[in-house]
Structure formats: C-alpha cells, structure tokens
Amino acid sequence: MIDFVEIVEALTAAWNEINACRVYTEQNVDFEELLIPAMGLVNDAKLMIESLVAWKLGLTAYGRISILSSIRGAISDGIVPAIVKLENCMAAK
C-alpha cells in the first residue's frame, strides 16, 4: 500500500529545499525564473496527492500521470538547469 503521508512529507521537504536554493540565489534573476516554476510544480504534485486522498480515490491512473508529469517537469525544466547554472557559476569563480 502506498503511504501518501510519507509522499506528501517528502514533497514538502523537496519544496523547502528548492525554496532554500531560491533564497540563496535570489540575487540572480535567472535562478528565480527556473526555481519558482519548479516550486509550483512540486506543490501541484503535493496538492494532487492530497486531493486524491481527501476524495478517497486512491492513486488513479490519471492522477498518477499528472503527479509524475509535475515532478518530472520540476526536475527537467527547473531543478537540473538551476544546478547546471550554479555549477557553471561556481566553476567560473
């Protein structure tokens, strides 16, 4: 059985980590443009899981696709590019 509480807590922790990185790099607009949408996508995934639980639907096929799509988008469109950009900035110093 899937532990939805554990998943929600993990997504909350992920959101907090992304936000911490955003705060650390807030002086650079390029990071903000990558990390704020990633935070939104992680939050979307968390809210979808909470909704499925509240509606007592369990993990529907459509819910699974939507949740994974949000998480993948956060990773591929925000987190990974921000890490690469941060690595490039640190290597240039």
Secondary structure, 3 states (H helix, E strand, C coil): CCCHHHHHHHHHHHHHHHHHHHHHCCCCHHHHHHHHHHHHHHHHHHHHHHHHHHCCCCCCHHHHHHHHHHHHHHHHHHHHHHHHHHHHHHHHC
